[in-house]
Amino acid sequence: MALRDQLRVMVIDDMSTSRGLITNALDSFGIRNVLSAGDGRSALQTLAASPVHLVISDYNMPGMDGLQILHTLRSNAPTRAVGFLLITGRADRDIIELGKRLGMNNFLKKPFDPAGLRAAIEAIVGTL
């Protein structure tokens, strides 16, 4: 069975359009086991009940930003090893460095195209 058939992914973004773009791109790669959430708190609740292999999260969201989600994931044993891809329109050096210190696996700057998303994912999980 191909990796893309086994891979479970969670997409977290407060903008439904962005979630849709990412989900559609994942579907075009053959990744169909995708959960989504519009905020960090509901995402973390879902992840506690249904763990995934990879989290793709927006950085700038109300209530809990992408790096706060990452910190929470890395602080809990069941989610410590989950792959984490941060998508941000603000790829500031400080954000990226903090993300790396917190255990971010990769990041992608907005706007992005499907090929860039695929490359960022494959750098974490391997060839799809």
Secondary structure as UniProt FT lines:
FT   HELIX           3..6
FT   STRAND          8..12
FT   HELIX           16..28
FT   TURN            29..30
FT   STRAND          33..37
FT   HELIX           40..49
FT   STRAND          54..58
FT   HELIX           66..74
FT   HELIX           77..79
FT   TURN            80..81
FT   STRAND          83..88
FT   HELIX           93..102
FT   STRAND          106..109
FT   HELIX           114..125
//
